[in-house]
Amino acid sequence: MRVACLLFGLFISLCFAEETSFTIGTKFAFGLYGGGVAQDFAADTADRYGPNWRGLQIPLETARNYENIDPFFTLYLGGQYRDLKVWFNCPLRKDLEAWYEDDTHSNTTLEPSHLDINVPTEAYAEWTYGVGVFKIGRFKPDLGPSPNTLVLGGAPYHDAIWWSFHPSIFRYDFFLSSLNAHLHGTPATVGATVTDTTTEVWQQAHNQVDNQRNRSYTEAYKTLVYHRLGVDLGFAWLYVIEQSVIGGKQVEFRTMNPFMFWHDNYASGYTKANFTFELGLRPITGSSFYWQMGIDDLKSPVGETDENSTRSILSFLVGYQQEIPTEKWGVFTTRLDVVYTDPAYGNERLPLLKYTSRRMYRSNYRDQDDEDFADMFYVDYPLGYRRGPDAIDLWFDLDWKRKNHAAKLEFAWLRQGDKELYDDYDEAVQCSSPLSGTVETQYVVDLVYRWQALESLELHLGGGGRLYENLDHEKGEDGADFWLKTGVIWDISYTKKL
């Protein structure tokens, strides 16, 4: 709230300054968005406070598809002074469960109980200074090289600070994100003793990671620190990336300072670090070949806890993108990605060290008098590959754009074992290769055509389908479903230069 007030004050001051522009607009989107949802709305009861309050765990694929739909109404406004910009997006969306229960998966509603009551997903201040950018607020960073990247790829947004510094061939990015530290099993009575060993509150206080030495970290803090350091030579680039989650302990100056934190965890039991190496080549004009290798759960000091050290946890992304401009037919862009993630990728014994961005969706869809009333829905978005661990996936995208026409074709062959990020770490780490347990397989095809009929009016039409085996990792849950996507987006904005 304090950050939002600060941003709003900055926005108002910009509106009355010279060399300033002001934008205000509304966007209406009416559409049907089908496909990609799990068989059951909720995977499990994740938390409960007494008989008439509970929170449900929502399958990741359902939540990912929900986050990709356009809000049925958005009010946006922003101001810019020279290189400084402040922007607010205030959407009204359909409630997550109301959208799931709707057979057409439409994004519109006139019923108050179907209205999403969660916070806006974008509000930030951004300063572009020639060789980089500084950004603070709520946003989703784009640090590439692909939507299927092994770092920062899963969460729909972050409450964060991002500093990018790119002089000449040098590249440096620092990203600090405050994550939700909510733990399942928090007692309803303040100070009550937690005895249920299955709850996350108990696990955070009693489980141990290597070198923790019987200390416990139970403060309500979870923070992500990200660094990327490297060079871009034009025809090739090389980056070394570190992601660290600091859980159960408030961050200190050394963990917030971009010049002092680099695998600086001192093996204290409150930091989980992983490294990613990224190599890219641009062999011909409009092309990029990229490769990422993620090394998870690094041990430090090496060898101090020999008998407790786990195996290597490796994940990979290999991809190729090619842009093909033509005079007659427009621009074609194709991408092929192959992703391999370990069953224990991003997982850990301590809940606040798992590589997840937990989002809580508060809902007013169910009546409080209902026996199955649920007040909260939880989704654990991965802080790495958007589909999480235990996967071997192949993605193929083809985009086309010509004047006011555009289309996108997506084909995916998705295979994933049953080791979710919220599953027990010690079980996941016993599986040495992906596709463990009951393997879910999906073959997905999706095609959408967009026509910019007017400057403010866009029409889109498309559809797709999927064949699936062992859906939601349930043996014998085989079948197919098909969907239609259609909609209208009306975007009205006004910009005034002062």
Residue, then its C-alpha position, 0 to 999 in steps of 0.5 A: m500500500r505504501v509503495a502504491c501511494l508513493l507511485f501515485g504521488l509521483f504520477i500526480s507530480l509528473c502530470f504537472a511538469e514540463e515535457t510531460s505526457f499523460t495517458i488515460g484509457t479503458k479496454f473492454a475485452f469480451g471473449l471465450y477462452g477454453g482448454g488447458v484446465a485440469q480435470d478437477f478445479a482443486a487438487d487438494t485442501a491445502d489449509r483449514y481454519g476451523p469448520n467454515w474456512r479452508g483454502l484449496q490448492i489449484p493445479l498450476e495448468t488451470a491457473r496459468n491459463y486463467e492468467n493468460i485471459d484478457p480482463f473484461f474491463t481495464l482502466y489504465l493511466g500513466g504519466q511520463y516526464r522525459d525518461l521517467k514513466v509511471w503506469f497503473n493497470c486496474p483490471l476487473r476480471k472474472d473470478l477464478e472458480a467462476w471462470y472454470e465452472d463456466d462451460t464456455h470459459s468466458n471472461t465476462t460476467l454481470e453477477p457480483s459473486h463472479l467478480d475477481i476481488n484480487v489486487p491489480t497486477e501491474a503498477y510501476a515506475e520506470w526510468t530509462y537512462g540510455v544504457g539500462v533501466f530501473k523499475i520498481g513496483r508490481f510487474k513481470p520482467d522479461l529477461g528471455p531468451s524464451p517464454n520457456t526460460l529456466v529462470l523467472g519464468g513462472a510467476p505472473y508478476h512480482d513485487a520487485i525492483w529491477w536494475s538493468f545496466h548494459p553499456s557496450i558489450f557488458r550486461y548486468d541485471f539485478f532483480l529483487s522480489s518480495l514473495n508471499a511467505h504464507l505457510h499452510g497450517t498457521p494456527a487460528t489462535v496466536g501463539a498456539t503450539v503446532t503439533d501437526t507434522t504435515t503442516e508447512v509451519w511445522q516443517q519450516a520450524h523443524n526440518q533441516v537442510d544441509n549445514q543448518r546446524n539445528r537453527s530454525y528460521t521462521e520469520a514471515y519473509k521470503t525474498l528472491v534475489y536474481h543476478r545476471l552477469g555477462v557479455d553480448l557480442g552481437f553474434a553471440w552472448l554468454y551469461v552467468i545467472e544466479q537465483s537465490v531464495i531467502g526464506g524465514k529471515q528478513v533480508e539484510f543490506r548484504t542481500m539487497n546490495p547488488f555489488m555484495f551478494w553473489h552466492d553469499n549464503y554462508a551455508s546458514g540454512y536460510t538461503k537456497a541458491n542455483f546457477t544457470f549458464e546461458l549461451g546464445l548464438r545468432p548465426i544468421t540475420g533474424s536468428s537466435f540459438y540459445w542454451q541454458m543449463g540450471i544447476d540447482d541446490l548448490k552446496s557450500p562449503v563443499g564436503e562439509t556434510d558429505e553424508n547428507s549431500t544430495r545428487s546433482i540436480l540439472s535442468f536444460l533448455v535448448g531453443y532456436q528462433q528465426e524471423i523471416p520477413t517477406e515483402k508479399w506475405g509479411v513477417f513469419t517468426t518460428r520458435l522451437d524449444v525443448v525443456y528438461t527439468d529434474p523431479a527435484y528442480g526448485n524443491e526443498r525441505l523447508p517450505l520457504l526455500k522452495y522456488t515458488s511464488r505463492r499467490m492467494y486468490r481470494s474468492n467470493y464465488r461460494d456462499q459462506d453457508d455452503e458445506d464446501f465453502a472455500d475462502m482462498f485458492y492457492v497457486d504455487y507458480p514456479l520461479g523457473y520453468r513455467r511448467g515446473p519440475d519433472a518434465i520433458d517438453l517440446w514447444f513449437d510456435l509459429d507467428w505471422k504478422r502482415k499489416n493489420h492481420a496476425a496469427k499464432l500457431e502453437f504445438a506442444w508435446l508435453r510429458q510430466g511426472d507427478k513430482e509437484l513443487y509442493d510435494d515432499y522434497d525427500e521423495a522427489v530427490q529419490c527420482s534421478s531422472p524426469l517422468s517419475g511416477t504416473v506420467e501425464t502426456q498432452y498433445v496440444v494444438d492451438l491457433v488464433y487469428r487476430w484482425q485489427a479492424l480499427e485502431s481501437l478495435e481488434l477481433h480474434l478467432g481461433g480454436g484448438g484441442r488436446l489429446y491427453e493420457n493420465l490427466d492430473h497424473e491419474k492412471g486411465e484418465d485418457g481422452a480429448d477436449f476441444w475449444l473455440k476462442t473468439g472475442v473482441i477487444w475495444d481499446i480507447s485511450y487519450t494521450k495529452k502532451l503538456 
